Amino acid sequence: MDSVIEAAEGLVVGVDSGGSGLRIALAEAADGTVLDTLVSREPVRTGAGGISSAHFLEQVLPAVHELRERAATRAAAGRPVLAVAVGAAGMATLGHELRTELPGAFAEAWGVRRLALAADAVTAYAGALGQRPGAVVAGGTGMIALGTDLASWRRADGWGHLLGDCGGGAWIGRAGLEAAMRAHDGRRGGSAALLARAEKLFGPAAGLPGVLYPRTDRPAVLASFAPEVGACAAAGDPVAADVLGRAAGHVADAAEAVCPGGPESLVALTGGLFRMGDPLLVPLRAALAERMPHARRVPPAGDPLEGAVALASALASGTLLLPEDPSLLRLFGGATA
């Protein structure tokens, strides 16, 4: 049966798996219209073999069963699931078990022939820009940029708070706390405003190493100070403004490194980092314009779950243009356009 005709009769599943849990969507295969979603607040466990396929399936299989039961009241009863797309944090480095187990598990559960397993940066890209060439910067606690010319992928940063994630929330928070400690010591480059906010949030400055260093969630703790840097910058503190100016330069560097040339290239920013507003976005817009005058900045069209649904829909209809990659986007049983 022709893929487009087949897609008109079927459903697809999109899954977004991250550090805060799982989101699962059931959608029309033909156009990606979402019929229903479910959310689990339990993140998928990671063990010696990487991301646990057993724990993943324990949550996803019953969720999809429930979604299909609900959809039965909307004329979706008995319609086949034609394709599944999973976007997962850690898929590139910790996804071996998922890539080994999920194709067979989904085929057994639903008869699914087409599956896409993607890094969460890929589903963020698909949600933000769809299947167009360009670059997407995903900023939160960390920071990663991903770009494609539809022939191959390019990645920049996303190396964690010790080796990179430059310009991300943890980076901004750490730089702000450094400025606070400089003010505490009386060194150049300090900010009394940041010191006051640091002590209000964490206690006396001299005790900050003991508060911070033993924490296993150190990146998140550092990132929790980034909004304070933004608030100080908005209030006119020059040191905080300088931190955000440097962060903007790092983000623009990563976008420049992955963005293909050509006037058709687009750039989108996605993630909670960019909700900081003008203190970060004003210098970032200027840095992007300087480094990439050829690229047009656009708002993200959707989020990573919508990106997973779009990937699944494209797989079901045989219209996938985004390139396969051994670690970023693996396809099983499906062909690109």
C-alpha positions, 0 to 999 in steps of 0.5 A: 500500500502506498505510504501516504494512503496507509498513513491516512488510515493509521496512528503514530506515537511520539515519546519525549523522555527526559530528566523530569519524566516521560510525555507520550502522545498519540497522533494521526499518522497523516498530519501529526494531529495529536489526539491525546497525551499522557505524562509520567513524572518518573524519569526512566532509570539509567543503569550499567547498560545505559537507559533501561529499556525495561523501565521505559517499556513498563511506562510506555506500553500501558500509556499507549494502551490507555491512549488508544482506549481513550481514542476509541471514542473518537473513531480511532478504535482498531486503527494501527500504530504505523510508526513510533518516534522516541526522543530521549536525553542521553540517547547518543551515549546511553541508548544502546539498550533502547536501540537493541530492545525497542524495535522488537518490543514495539513490533510485538506490542503493536506490529509497528514496522517503523521506528525512530530513536533520536537524541532529545536534541533531534526532537527539539530540532524537529519540533522547532524547525521541522524538516528545514535546514538551520540550527537549533540551540536548546538551552536550560541547565546545559546548552547544546546546538544542533544543525543540519543541511538535511544531508548530515548533522552538526553538533556543538557543545552539550558536554556538561558543566565541567567541559562545556555547556557554555552560556547555559544556566549552570554556566551563568549561575557559576559565573554569577557566583564567582562574581559574588565571591569576588565581591566577598573577597574584595577582588576586582570584578565582584558584584555586591548585588550578586553577593547579596542574592547569593547569601540570601539564597545559599547562606553566608558566602564563606560556607558556599563551597560546603553547600555546593561541592558535595551536591550530586545535582550541582549543575541544577544548583548552579543553574538555580542562580541564573535567574538571580543574575538575570534580575541583577542585570535587569536592575542595572548591575554591570557585572551581571550584564557582562556575565549575560553578554559573555553567555550570549557570545558562547550561545552564538558561537555554538549556533554559528558552528552548526548552522549551514550556510545559505540564505534559507538557513533558520535559527531557533532558540528553545528551552527555559534558559531563553525565558530570562528575557531581554537581559540575555536575549538583547545581547544574544540577538546582536551576537547572532546577527554579527556571526550569522547575518545569512541566517534568519531567526525564527520562534520555535514552532513546537517542543520536543514532544511535537518534534517526536510526533512530527518524526513519527508522522514523516516516517509513517508517510515516507516523507522524512527528510532529516538525515540518519546518524549513528548516534543522533537519529537511528531509523528502523524499518522506515525509509526517508523521502 
